[in-house]
Amino acid sequence: MPANAAMRDYLMSRRSVGQAFLKEPGPNAEELEQILTIGTRVPDHGKLNPWRLVLYTGDDRALIGEKLAAMAKAKNPNLEEAELERELMRFLPPPLTIGVLSSPKAHPTVPEWEQFLSAGNVAFNLVNAAFALGYAANWVSRWYSMDAEAARMLGAREGERFVAFVQIGTPSAVIEDRPRPKLDSIVSRWQSPE
């Protein structure tokens, strides 16, 4: 296989773009289909498709914020106004958010944790696909991915859990790269314990 310099350069410079910097326009229908197709081309032991995607767009984004704010207030009546405002904006301003659900299937040789990792790969592929089409993206989880009531409201079914919410839009700022770990601090060679 020949080297792919463009892919290498992209992977060496890829960085997330935060929610506040993801603006309209978002992907059109054809671009969204490409993003979803690329997103689901992941390692999948057993060909189980152990994941599912939920799209959040248009006016639904503000409605979701209202529902999340109401849930947050019910769980914490002392929630301050600034925190309520943050809940209202959870799915704004990005024009598109894709919820990635781990939806494991019973299988004798493919453990659930491996299926969960496959769903994580979907989330990362969605991020890469967005950038490949000229958009930017951000992967978030937040409290509502782990709260059963909120997860149901956002589309989780019995036995499923959110792995990520991938927010996609047109970048409105150039984001500086963050410090990356030095390889010698995170990489080691295996040595036999003898």
C-alpha positions in Angstrom: 0.0 0.0 0.0 1.5 3.4 -0.9 2.0 6.0 1.8 -0.8 8.6 2.0 0.9 11.9 2.9 -2.3 13.9 3.0 -3.8 11.5 5.6 -0.6 11.5 7.6 -0.5 15.3 7.7 -4.2 15.4 8.7 -3.7 12.9 11.5 -0.7 14.8 12.8 -2.6 18.1 12.9 -6.2 17.0 13.8 -7.7 18.7 16.8 -11.2 19.1 18.1 -13.1 22.4 17.7 -15.2 23.3 20.7 -18.9 23.6 20.6 -19.0 27.4 20.8 -16.9 27.6 17.5 -19.1 25.2 15.5 -21.5 27.3 13.4 -23.9 27.0 10.5 -23.8 25.7 7.9 -23.7 22.1 8.7 -23.5 19.2 6.3 -26.1 18.9 3.6 -28.0 15.6 3.1 -25.3 14.1 0.7 -22.5 15.1 3.0 -24.3 13.7 6.1 -24.7 10.4 4.3 -21.0 10.4 3.6 -20.2 11.2 7.2 -22.4 8.4 8.5 -21.0 6.0 6.0 -17.4 6.8 6.9 -18.4 6.8 10.6 -19.6 3.3 10.5 -16.6 1.8 8.7 -14.9 0.6 11.9 -13.5 -2.6 13.4 -16.5 -4.8 14.3 -15.6 -8.3 15.4 -18.4 -10.6 14.4 -20.0 -8.0 12.1 -22.6 -7.2 14.8 -23.0 -3.5 14.2 -23.1 -3.0 18.0 -23.9 0.7 17.8 -26.7 3.0 16.7 -26.8 6.7 15.8 -29.3 9.4 16.6 -29.3 12.8 14.7 -30.2 16.1 16.4 -30.7 19.0 14.1 -32.8 22.1 13.6 -35.3 23.3 16.2 -34.9 20.0 18.1 -31.6 21.3 19.5 -33.3 24.1 21.5 -36.1 21.8 22.6 -33.5 19.3 23.9 -31.9 22.1 25.8 -35.2 23.0 27.4 -35.8 19.4 28.4 -32.2 19.0 29.8 -32.6 22.2 31.8 -35.9 21.0 33.3 -34.3 17.7 34.2 -31.2 19.4 35.7 -33.4 21.7 37.7 -35.6 18.8 39.0 -32.4 17.0 40.1 -30.9 20.1 41.7 -33.5 22.7 42.7 -30.7 25.1 43.7 -29.2 25.2 40.2 -28.0 28.7 39.5 -29.3 30.7 36.4 -25.9 30.4 34.7 -26.0 26.6 35.0 -29.5 26.5 33.6 -28.4 28.6 30.7 -25.6 26.1 30.0 -28.1 23.3 29.9 -30.3 25.2 27.5 -27.3 25.5 25.1 -26.0 21.9 25.3 -26.9 21.2 21.6 -26.4 24.7 20.4 -24.9 26.3 18.3 -23.5 23.3 16.3 -26.0 22.7 13.5 -25.6 18.9 13.9 -25.0 16.6 16.8 -24.8 12.8 16.3 -25.5 10.7 19.3 -23.4 7.4 19.3 -25.0 4.6 21.3 -23.4 1.4 22.2 -26.0 -1.2 21.4 -24.4 -4.5 22.3 -25.5 -7.8 20.9 -25.4 -11.1 22.8 -22.5 -13.2 21.3 -20.6 -16.2 22.5 -17.1 -14.9 21.5 -17.4 -11.1 21.2 -17.5 -9.6 24.7 -19.5 -6.5 25.4 -16.5 -4.4 26.2 -15.2 -5.1 22.6 -18.5 -4.0 21.2 -18.3 -0.8 23.3 -14.9 -0.1 21.8 -16.3 -0.5 18.3 -18.9 2.2 19.2 -16.1 4.4 20.3 -14.5 3.9 17.0 -17.7 5.1 15.3 -17.5 8.3 17.3 -13.9 9.0 16.3 -14.6 8.1 12.6 -17.5 10.6 12.6 -15.1 13.3 13.9 -12.6 12.4 11.2 -15.3 12.3 8.5 -16.5 15.7 9.4 -13.0 17.2 9.0 -12.5 15.3 5.7 -15.6 17.1 4.3 -14.4 20.5 5.4 -16.3 20.8 8.7 -15.0 20.6 12.2 -16.2 18.4 15.1 -16.1 17.9 18.9 -16.7 14.7 20.9 -18.5 15.3 24.2 -20.3 13.0 26.7 -21.6 15.2 29.6 -23.9 14.2 32.4 -26.9 13.4 30.2 -25.0 10.5 28.5 -24.9 8.7 31.9 -28.3 9.8 33.3 -30.9 7.1 32.5 -33.8 9.5 32.2 -31.9 12.0 30.0 -30.5 9.2 27.9 -34.0 7.8 27.3 -35.2 11.3 26.3 -32.3 11.5 23.9 -33.2 8.2 22.2 -31.4 5.4 24.2 -33.2 2.1 24.2 -33.1 -0.6 26.8 -29.6 -2.0 27.2 -28.0 0.9 25.3 -25.8 3.6 26.5 -24.3 6.7 24.9 -20.7 6.6 24.1 -20.5 10.1 22.6 -22.2 13.1 21.2 -20.3 14.3 18.1 -21.0 17.9 17.4 -20.4 19.1 13.8 -20.4 22.5 12.1 -18.4 25.0 10.2 -15.4 26.2 12.3 -15.5 29.9 13.2 -12.0 30.0 14.7 -8.6 28.4 14.3 -8.1 26.4 17.4 -4.6 26.2 18.9 -3.2 22.7 19.4 -2.9 21.5 23.0 0.3 20.0 24.4 0.6 16.3 23.5 2.3 13.7 25.7 5.9 12.9 25.1 6.1 9.4 23.7 8.7 8.1 26.1 6.3 8.9 29.0 3.5 6.7 27.6 5.2 4.0 25.4 7.3 1.1 26.6 8.5 -2.2 25.1 7.3 -5.4 26.6 9.9 -7.3 28.6 9.4 -10.9 29.8 8.9 -11.0 33.5 10.9 -14.3 33.4 
